[in-house]
Amino acid sequence: MTEFLETRPNELEGLNSESQAADKDDLGNPDARVASLISRLGQRSLVLVGMMGAGKTSIGRRLAARLGFDFVDADAEIEAAAGLTVPEIFARHGETHFRDGERRVIARLLSERQLVLATGGGAYMQKATRDKVAQTGIAIWLKADADVLLRRVRKRSNRPLLETADPEQTLKRLIDERYPIYAMADITVVSRDGPHEAMVEAILDQLESWLSQDHDAPGPTIVPVELAQRSYDIHIGQGLIAQAGRLIKALDASAACCIITDRTVAGLHLSALQASLAEQGITSSTVLIEPGEASKCYDVFAEVCDGVIAAKIERGDLILAFGGGVVGDLAGFVASCVRRGLRFVQIPTTVLAQVDSSVGGKTAINSPQGKNLVGAFYQPSLVLADTGVLASLDPRDFRAGYAEIAKYGVIDDAAFFAWLESNWQAIFGFGPQLAKAIEHSVRAKAAIVARDETEQGDRALLNFGHTFGHALEALNDYDTDVLVHGEGVAIGMACAMRFSVRLGHAAPADAARLEMHLKAVGLPTRIQDIKGLDVDADAILNAMYQDKKVQRGALTFILARGIGHCFIAKGIPGETVRAFLVDELT
């Protein structure tokens, strides 16, 4: 039996000291900012968690040097103790034995001294390890896209969990299993390709922000949507899924619930919602759909309606729309139709849904002719936006949702857009700025909806970029592997701003500024950025004529006079649009 507890930390210190000294020579002594961080850390260690290939060792080594801390790689410590490599330990003794030893080694290291510790990909999955980290340190998740991780780990052969016939599928499965647990970390930093020193600075930024927060802060923010008898509250904050049962019971203590969700969200969060309902004695049933825009169709709508009816949901009961924008749009439309109208609660689980689609009562499915052409204005009774679930999102989906946040700055709030330009990295790092951005966006939309519930006036401004974006989504047959809604909106916003410049409404600098910001966060800005989409100007123009803002055959666009100054432009000639599209495609 291999014993992991025999080797003491000083056996590895010599291996690390030389590289740490070199790093200190390069980076110099800690500055005043670092000294302040060290003081506020007290005796807490910094523990890097995340998938294989996220950069925990290389970045952790530089972070330790920057702070003047010892650095230890848990896997290296285990290998030194066992006299075997990690793959050899897996092969000889199995994963269960390895995990048990890993847990004990990490517990010992964290008990002995302050350090920067890089953990193996599976370490944080163990509750005992998470509890130990919480007691003695600060957990920092290095979060990376699947394609980034795969590109990095393919260069190495020491990944026993990827020794399968389909490493890519195995990696995606591990991401699905682990990201919801990694999301429990105190700090999240997106791991990107580039200089490691830039990643260290990003970690220090998030650490500074985290140490400045009151972690015993009060509960969620509540934003009211004022619509007379149809008014409702939007709750924004962490842990709201766990509180859902109590908040839903307050609506009606005797109502049963039917949860409509997709299989991805169900795998990550459904059990938590069901447990919250059960704790309050609320009976619930569930109707599952496949994830993706393709589910917003007639066939799935009919199947979900039948599922709700089969669950014996009565007129006094509740539909719970639990998921992203697709689930919210579909479930809301189902609620508006079944038994001539059921109350429903939005529980959005994506950035896009939390800041946009869950607020305002737009519900719809798609037609082959275009997006959201069959639906109703139907307000929810309550919205619960649990920001804690957002860290489990795929980075691509998070970026896509950010497009809708940026939209609120472009349409009528130049100061908010400037704030986003300065704070987007903290938003993507899941700092307190994320909740602030969500709250600001929700308040902006709630105010517009209260003024113009059914889009007879300035609510149309919320469609900035959507005429272009919806057309591109339709021409792509709503294939979310190629283009998701937020990416379409990003391209659409950039196109709408360039179109505004072409028509003489905005300055070229405004278009360049918007495009630069969208590119900085990783969003597409050009039609050519859509891989494999082979369309011409006429096809895009024809798709635009199915836009809901078309009146008597004339196109309506949301255009801009600059960042923060959008307006509704009616009666734009089709030939003018076509000429612009021809230039965009060349």
C-alpha angles and dihedrals in degrees: 000000000000113000117207099187099070101080113080124215094251090067089070099034092084091056091054102039097073094053091043091052090051091050091050090052090053097043101036128216120328112275125225092273092054091045089054091049092050091050093051092046091064107185096333119128126220113238119195115209132177145096127318108278095029091117099250095146101041094042093039092055091054093043090054091050091049091054097036092241129138114260125215129179107211093211091052090049091051093048091050091049095048099038086228136096119249092253089051091051090051091048096047103036108014134239096286092059091046093051092050092053091043091055093051094046093050091047091052094047093050092048095052107054147335113281148139106261126195110203131200119260095259099041098089090051089076113087093213090057093046090051092050092049090050091052098048109019153012118268116223118192116207100205121196139174117260093245091052091050093047092050090052100043094047087072092064135058099200098090107105095182090059095053091109138114091258110032093174093057091044091053092050090050091051090049091053090050099042108035095073088054095043086053087071089071117114095237132026123200122180110237109223134174110264141076114344089221089065089055090050090053090048090053091049090050091053092042091053090050093047093050089051094055128096101235090192091057121148124271131282128318115251120211116188123216104210109214103140108240091004095053118133141170130249113211115203123188147078124300097024094133088061089050095044095099093055094046094046092047088056088062092055125346093203101044122115119216136222112202115210111195142140126254095253095054090042091057092051107035114002096097091055092053093046091050091051091052093045092052088061094046093251116153112224141181129188136223114195127205132181115265120252142060092283089076091067091085140110095260096052091042090057092046092051092047089052090047092053091049092047088053087061093239108176131207092264093052131090138246114213113207100205113180145034131322095294093055092043094050094045097042092046091053090047089052091051092054111033111093086354092291138353127194114252140192124214115220101176118196102185132067091242093052094044096052100034129359098046092055124072106026102264107150126172152135128225129257124209085250096057152323125299093354095138115054150083143246100252121158123218122233094228140001122210112191106187105194090190092075094057094080089066091060122111106257090240091058091047091053091047091054091050089064089070091050091053089049092066090058094048098049101052115337115072092170091057091050090052089049090052091051089057099039108033093105091056089047091053088046090059093243123152087276088075093063089044092053092048093048093048092049093047093048090050093051094043090055092050093046091050089055097042113016098171099037100255092138139000096356084083087073087075087070092069106145093005098103089062094035097049091049091053092048091051093048088051089054088241091287101168092191086071104028131008123197097259091051089052089050091050092052089043094052092049090048092047091052092048089047088052089053091049091053092049098250100111137032121252088240090064092054091047091049094052093045092048092053095047091049091048091060092045101258125139119248105180134062087233088063089074104094115229097002106137108183137134132221093265092055092051092046092050090051090050091057087068090061114124091234093064109116122194090339095308121122121239122199135184103232134177138231087195142314106323096014114090128157141183113259114194130191099025107175114246092228090057090054092045093052090051092049092050089056092045091055096049 
